[in-house]
């Protein structure tokens, strides 16, 4: 098995705990489902970043809510690049898999679709 990276991002409407956790949970569930990950033992680690305008809570709380209680999680602040998308949670999930890197499905949801228009999105909209 190899360790593969899965990327994703989602925007939130407001800087509050409920919105950040709900959106992050939506993103995680999409990544897990789209990549057929049903066993958290296959998840090596997850890194979350938030834009500087999101400070109400740690997005890793959403991972705990979906059951990733033993997965190493890390939260960090995204670089504040002028003109970049705001109120955005980004995820880099490392998983053990037999799939090739080009078989991994990345998900950019809501306004975060603009970050990677070249990617195959899990979200068909």
Secondary structure, DSSP 8 states (H G I E B T S, - for coil): -EEEEEEEEEE-SSSSHHHHHHHHHHHHHHHHHHTT---GGGEEEEEEEE-TT--SS-THHHHHHTT-SSSEEEEEE----TT---SEEEEEEEEEESS-GGG--BEEEGGGGGGGTTS-BSS--
